[in-house]
Amino acid sequence: MPDCRFPFEKYPVVTLAHGAGGRFTQQLIDDVFTAALTEVQKDHDGALLRLEVGASERLVMSTDSYVVKPLFFPGGNIASLAVTGTCNDLAMCGAEPGELSCAWIIEEGFATESLYRLAVSMAETAAEVGARLVTGDTKVVERGHGDGVYLNVTGVGVRRLVCEPGLIRAGDSIIVSGDIGRHGCAIMTQRQDLQLQSPLASDCAHLWPQVEDLLPLSENIHCLRDLTRGGLATALSELSQSSKLQMTIETERVPVSESVSSVCELLGLDPLYTANEGRMVILCSPQAETEVLRILDSGAAVIGRVEEGQGIVATGAFGVDRVLDRLSGEQLPRIC
Amino acid sequence: MQYLDEFRDPLLARVVLDRIAELVSRPWVLMEVCGGQTHSLIRYGIDQLIPPEIELIHGPGCPVCVTPIECVDEAIMLASQDGIILTTFADMLRVPGSKTDLLATRAGAAEVRTVYSPLDALKIAQENPERQVVFFAVGFETTVTANAMSVLQAEAQGVDNFSLLLSQVTVPPAIAAIAGSPDNRVQAFLAAGHVCTVMGYWQYETLANQLGVPIVIAGFEPLDLLLAIEAAIRQLEQAQAQVENQYSRCVSLQGNIRAQQLIRQVFREAGQTWRGLGELAASGLVLQADYIKFDARWRFKLTPKPAVPTQECRAGEVLTGRLKPVDCPHFGNRCNPQSPMGATMVSAEGACAAYFNYRQPADVISA
């Protein structure tokens, strides 16, 4: 943690006065944000970017907002999730995460100590991947009008790998970078109304390091997609729609940990639709398959192939095909 | 997962499938009662792997699906009142009432909270003494025990702002109604293993005798279901009509005696309306007179509303096995999980949702 110790005793919670734009706002920014986020350029209305872009290079920009509940969960918190989420979106476009902005919507009454912990975690998570938080904004909303903290993180980065749904070809291998469903299950088990004893932690993590390792295979990597809300099935469904090709998978080859299958079993959820925050699918030429698996960690697996057609066809343990669709709304745990 | 993976073993499944194929000499119609079984059958494609002579009809054992519309309307009405927190299992949220559903009601500022147990609802009541907390107690014998426990705890702890909006149903009267209906096609039943874990299967002995149909207590894993199908076919081929327990790793003849005592202490049998089946005598469980103050209908003086006709949704025919989900003209067109016309498309255990999730024709997804 940075040296600055936050004067929690002076104001233990955020008040509406901290959002009024005056002295208190400045105090909150100084005590929390500038203290934790040391790279923020605070003396001006915007930040000068230090990214250097070559003539043949392209910049990628992505934005995402975060409203996760609970704010702190095993394996991460809303701030680490916001940074990895936006950086992962950049990484999926083949871009190295460079510079980030953050916008905080804080509910009146939120503990300043928690706010400081989140800001520190945000800085640490960005540093993990060499990204810099260079500008930000805070707003305070009345009690009852937010859920503690909402966050938006926007990022820019330089593209190092050209990969997009248009490059997917029939015959491509579908590889998932690790076991699925951890984030969704970790969140589910933490929600206040469900007290399960579970060792599960979110998989919340940066994907750029893995993408960077794959750069030598760039010719053969056709598309990357991170698995977020909606899970593997929804990601494949989106890829099928944009590439106008069919994703054929064997559900038995999809890696799912024992804990995730148990939680899903208990709640009547399907791991294929359960959220992830540190996993991606890689669509690559079949000849690159072995090399991709070697580069990724041991949890990665080839789960299927791209074929002519449309939609997702999943072959189950008993050899019967089923069609997978996108999730409608959220997965609802069942009664019995 | 130990005790689960063994019951999903494709090689063992093949062995049982071969045995079933050898047994079958003519067409038979079986009904799996429970929605969880329907999902497992469709998910693993068992309906496609068994011999074509065997037809599976999907029964009314999904608590969400058989809850009548007027009961959903009561929940919405209570949730919309100031000072009331309505608590419910999550899969009731999207079930359409006659005008709207609980999810939309919640978006409109009513306080609707999802819980995993009625005991969580009781806790909410204790934490909000100035509010009335109503639990939407929907379910079969499996969930009734927890409902009974919540009433006993509320009584013991003097929680007077907690009540239940009841739509509790029991399986045996539904089996009797289906088997006894003039257009019945079902020749054997696969009974719901979870319900029998609580209730035992002693109730089913008389039922099988009276109705003259085999009743096989079945689990939920593919192997459980295949073994139960095999047992039912064997009985049918040998012209037997007995109760057979194929889920013996969970179910005993007597069931959970303590749970049954709790249920009888708190609830009594009463007539109950089922979506699709109509009013069935002694098929519901309502509060005993001693606990009537925990009845939300009593507490909020709700007057019974006339049954709402199920409009164009043909869930009633689906729940009684007279219509396959894919044969419904609305399936996948006007009716899908985004805009369900009835509960069978909403609930994780609904027959229509099972077909939509696992068996939709290619032209439906591309639409």
HADDOCK unambig.tbl for C-alpha pairs under 7 A between the chains (distance, minus, plus):
assign (segid A and resid 193 and name CA) (segid B and resid 115 and name CA) 6.32 0.50 0.50
assign (segid A and resid 193 and name CA) (segid B and resid 120 and name CA) 6.87 0.50 0.50
assign (segid A and resid 194 and name CA) (segid B and resid 116 and name CA) 6.86 0.50 0.50
assign (segid A and resid 258 and name CA) (segid B and resid 1 and name CA) 6.58 0.50 0.50
assign (segid A and resid 316 and name CA) (segid B and resid 44 and name CA) 6.50 0.50 0.50
assign (segid A and resid 317 and name CA) (segid B and resid 10 and name CA) 6.28 0.50 0.50
assign (segid A and resid 318 and name CA) (segid B and resid 10 and name CA) 5.44 0.50 0.50
assign (segid A and resid 318 and name CA) (segid B and resid 44 and name CA) 6.30 0.50 0.50
assign (segid A and resid 320 and name CA) (segid B and resid 44 and name CA) 6.68 0.50 0.50
assign (segid A and resid 320 and name CA) (segid B and resid 45 and name CA) 5.50 0.50 0.50
assign (segid A and resid 322 and name CA) (segid B and resid 358 and name CA) 5.02 0.50 0.50
assign (segid A and resid 322 and name CA) (segid B and resid 359 and name CA) 5.88 0.50 0.50
assign (segid A and resid 323 and name CA) (segid B and resid 358 and name CA) 5.52 0.50 0.50
assign (segid A and resid 323 and name CA) (segid B and resid 359 and name CA) 6.11 0.50 0.50
assign (segid A and resid 323 and name CA) (segid B and resid 360 and name CA) 6.55 0.50 0.50
assign (segid A and resid 324 and name CA) (segid B and resid 357 and name CA) 6.52 0.50 0.50
assign (segid A and resid 324 and name CA) (segid B and resid 358 and name CA) 6.63 0.50 0.50
assign (segid A and resid 325 and name CA) (segid B and resid 357 and name CA) 6.83 0.50 0.50
assign (segid A and resid 328 and name CA) (segid B and resid 337 and name CA) 6.11 0.50 0.50
assign (segid A and resid 328 and name CA) (segid B and resid 338 and name CA) 5.72 0.50 0.50
assign (segid A and resid 332 and name CA) (segid B and resid 90 and name CA) 5.53 0.50 0.50
assign (segid A and resid 332 and name CA) (segid B and resid 91 and name CA) 5.70 0.50 0.50
assign (segid A and resid 333 and name CA) (segid B and resid 90 and name CA) 6.11 0.50 0.50
assign (segid A and resid 333 and name CA) (segid B and resid 91 and name CA) 6.68 0.50 0.50
assign (segid A and resid 334 and name CA) (segid B and resid 90 and name CA) 6.75 0.50 0.50
assign (segid A and resid 334 and name CA) (segid B and resid 91 and name CA) 5.76 0.50 0.50
assign (segid A and resid 334 and name CA) (segid B and resid 348 and name CA) 6.38 0.50 0.50
assign (segid A and resid 335 and name CA) (segid B and resid 89 and name CA) 6.17 0.50 0.50
